Amino acid sequence: SITDGIKRLINDMFETMYEFDGVGLAAPQIGIAKKIVVIDDRDGNKLALINPVITESRGEQISEEGCLSLPGIHEPVKRPTKIRVKYLDADLKEHDEWVDGFEARCMQHEFDHLEGKMFIDHLSTLRKQMIKGKLNNMLKGNVRCSYRTKTVK
């Protein structure tokens, strides 16, 4: 059921995402172990997705991605161009729909967080090696961004 706490969480996630110019945010990114994602694809599609699952995908496209969890890193990532996704919205209404373009990319990126993955997990070994210095600096807490970060040890 959608409790007042879940509604508040969703609102807080949107607020956090907007405050830091993000287009999506997953609950695990803020330390909440729930399968909830919020997305605003800047075309007026403001979505809260609960327990989302990709059931089919089509096509392939490479586009640059970045993440609030990895400030300053932007890399080209290969993803399907079109996905079929099932999820519950904030009113617990079931959805089963095909999405494409930027909205599909945002969903895939945020859904990865629900599975403990990040966009850099899709990079080749060579690309990962090339950004290793930046990642090591992040692990040491040496990162500059407009928001508070937490280094996990």
Summary of the structure (lengths in Angstrom):
residues: 153
radius of gyration: 15.6
end to end distance: 34.3
largest distance: 45.9
contacts: 409
relative contact order: 0.17
helix: 34%
strand: 29%
